[in-house]
């Protein structure tokens, strides 16, 4: 009996030790990253990819799998393309869509002057000379169609449907084959393109849907009347062209609506709904559209009926609810919808949701074994009253094995965007689970400018970067700091992009609330930002205009009252500044100016530069350096 009791106690001790493991930066970068590819042609299996980072090789390695739509054990496969429907093959099976870069214009000195073949000069006559992390080199993405490859058949060269055009389709830098589709009759190609060049391109968001007829070779603009984004074309099962649309030119975070072209009319299915759509997919019977949208600090699955031209009312219904994000609609299986889902404690996996029984089933378990060994963080929803009397959601993420009797250093997290949802996402850089697991309480407010709380709330940040938003941040941290478990003497503020701007701005107005700051790719000088960023439409809209428009009250507020550089005289707190060398959205000078100011003022500061990274940090070893320096700085200063 004594031996059995001793064995039992030993096992309990082992299990307890296992359960006390927590997420670390090193473990975070060992997780498999699941990318669903689709449902197999027979409807029985889900095909997906798992990319696993290798720190040693400084890259990710991918494997492909299939698994039953009902769950079970996955099967590794070597070839996946034949298992799922290839949307790039025309419905009649004769043609294949693709895209490739085409050299059209001369940019380099040696292009213009062949005898000067060692010249590396670059000549531009308009803006859009660089975008995201790449300089224009005279090449453009073009859509091609050609015969479907088959054994022993010699095919003619693919046809460039945009021959000679100085425009990109797919859109750079992130567009892929979602930017083009076949019509159901295989006679037309629909593609997304912003047919503007140079400065006009850099100051506009006016992408349109174009229809190219493969027989007549004629191109038609299908959305000419709309001045904002038209994206994500998709035909319904009944052959109705559907897409996502924003109405206002220059406003990248405008309300995104679902448009259906039906019998010569464009029907806006979500016009009366107070929200914005992330992505959508038609039900197999063509009677409903399912879509994903942010709501109350999460991303959920919604449905909207399609009444055609009948008098039946259009009604939007929220299908799912909970503290998680639905991030992708993969497809359908009988009464189930197959999606990707994650939360602040779990990276994305594939789930099914039974639309009748309202039951979730986790299908893939790529990282389940790792998570089962971890003590997880507790995430709490908290609502605070803002200085203008509004109710604001604040996420509070508590460390594993949280003890309310202890006092914890606490971080205010400032979200980027500025109009991106602060939901139950799982980032591999700003990972709340990892931060909290190192012993920090994280305070993440859904401040002004975030979708999921109505269109008015989302839009209120434009032209008011340093106004109500700053009050929202301070209200959130002041409210949580009242808790006995928060060490008020050890508060920090961290963030990237607009969140990085927020950190710079708070550093000048926080009145000694914070003990440390970390700003990643933040805007420090709104005036020089306007002069060097590549998507000028963004600064035109959010800043209210150009800095030289002296009669423009909104713009002048941005470049003076809301300009962090004008409050450096108040800086007195340690600050770490992180910058990507190939970040052309928030160029390197922003970080350099901030670091130079801090150093010359004698403030403890550090400059972490990633010369080959852009607005993000993507290479595994760089990502791990980011994590280690992040926590090293907090240990030193908080």
Protein Blocks (a to p, Z undefined) as FASTA:
>chain_A
ZZmmmmmmmmmmmmmmmmmpccdfklmmmcccdddfbdcfkopaccdddddddfklopac
dddddddfkbpjddddfbfklmpccfkbcfklpaccddddddfbdfbfklmmmmlmmbcc
dcdfbehkbghjaccehiacdddddddddehiacdddddfkgoiacdcdddfkbcfklpc
cdfklpaccddddddehjllmmccbdcdddddfklopacdfklmpcbdcehiaddfkopa
cddddfbghiakbccdddddeehiacdfklmpccddfbdcddfklpaccddddeehiacd
dddddehjafbdcddddfbgcjdddfbdfbdehjaccdddddfkbccddddddfklopac
dfbdfklmmmmmpccddddddddddfkopacdddddddehiafkbccdddddddehjlcc
cdfbdcfklgmklmmmnopacddddbehiahiajklmmmmgoplmmmmmmmmmmmmmmmm
mpmklcfklccdddehjlmmmmmmmmmmnnomagbdcdehiafblmlmmmmpmblmlmmm
mnopafklmklmklmmmmmmmmmklmmmmgcbdcdddddfklcklgfklmmmmmmmmmmn
opacdddddfkbcfbcfbfklmmmmmmmmmmmmmmmZZ
